[in-house]
Amino acid sequence: MKMNEIQEMPVAELQDKGRQLRKELFELNLQKGIDRDQFKRAHRIREVRKDIARVETALTGKKQAPVEAN
């Protein structure tokens, strides 16, 4: 995912995406632990960890942003 895609998402969607990514990371690590020799998606672990960091960064930015008065 690209950062500009993530920044356009609303807060609720970002939280849901974060949960999905953490679940995927857990499953990847579990697969790696079960059969290390046959695990062929090690690169995906790095990608998912970076995506989690991007989502958390965007969430923090949105939560700390000042609320605009109308």
C-alpha positions as a printed NumPy array, in Angstrom:
array([[  0.   ,   0.   ,   0.   ],
       [  1.101,   3.515,  -0.668],
       [  0.987,   6.176,   2.005],
       [ -1.297,   8.476,  -0.012],
       [ -3.86 ,   5.636,  -0.308],
       [ -3.714,   5.116,   3.447],
       [ -4.065,   8.806,   4.295],
       [ -7.311,   9.028,   2.309],
       [ -8.978,   6.315,   4.412],
       [-11.265,   7.259,   7.323],
       [-10.209,   6.377,  10.874],
       [-12.582,   3.397,  11.218],
       [-11.315,   1.881,   7.984],
       [ -7.7  ,   2.402,   9.076],
       [ -8.353,   0.604,  12.35 ],
       [ -9.938,  -2.3  ,  10.479],
       [ -7.036,  -2.44 ,   8.024],
       [ -4.584,  -2.491,  10.941],
       [ -6.374,  -5.474,  12.47 ],
       [ -6.342,  -7.308,   9.133],
       [ -2.63 ,  -6.67 ,   8.648],
       [ -1.77 ,  -7.823,  12.164],
       [ -3.755, -11.023,  11.603],
       [ -1.936, -11.624,   8.306],
       [  1.426, -11.042,   9.999],
       [  0.525, -13.514,  12.746],
       [ -0.461, -16.151,  10.184],
       [  2.722, -15.608,   8.16 ],
       [  4.889, -15.963,  11.252],
       [  2.975, -19.089,  12.239],
       [  3.541, -20.622,   8.799],
       [  7.219, -19.74 ,   8.979],
       [  7.512, -21.376,  12.387],
       [  5.782, -24.565,  11.323],
       [  7.826, -25.268,   8.207],
       [ 10.768, -22.938,   7.801],
       [ 12.267, -24.85 ,   4.849],
       [  9.089, -24.706,   2.748],
       [  8.172, -21.089,   3.595],
       [  8.456, -19.069,   0.396],
       [  6.84 , -15.765,   1.384],
       [  9.439, -14.278,   3.712],
       [  9.387, -11.025,   1.727],
       [  5.692, -10.612,   2.543],
       [  6.468, -10.401,   6.282],
       [  8.564,  -7.284,   5.695],
       [  5.88 ,  -5.733,   3.48 ],
       [  3.138,  -6.35 ,   6.042],
       [  5.237,  -4.911,   8.88 ],
       [  5.825,  -1.745,   6.841],
       [  2.13 ,  -1.479,   5.982],
       [  1.249,  -1.776,   9.677],
       [  3.67 ,   1.056,  10.442],
       [  2.123,   3.21 ,   7.697],
       [ -1.396,   2.598,   9.019],
       [ -0.358,   3.373,  12.607],
       [  1.384,   6.569,  11.461],
       [ -1.714,   7.716,   9.573],
       [ -3.943,   6.912,  12.564],
       [ -1.73 ,   8.897,  14.909],
       [ -1.729,  11.844,  12.502],
       [ -5.508,  11.815,  12.172],
       [ -6.061,  11.54 ,  15.928],
       [ -3.715,  14.435,  16.682],
       [ -4.987,  16.674,  13.892],
       [ -6.927,  19.679,  15.172],
       [-10.671,  19.508,  14.596],
       [-11.801,  22.113,  12.098],
       [-14.522,  24.442,  13.367],
       [-17.453,  25.109,  10.994]])
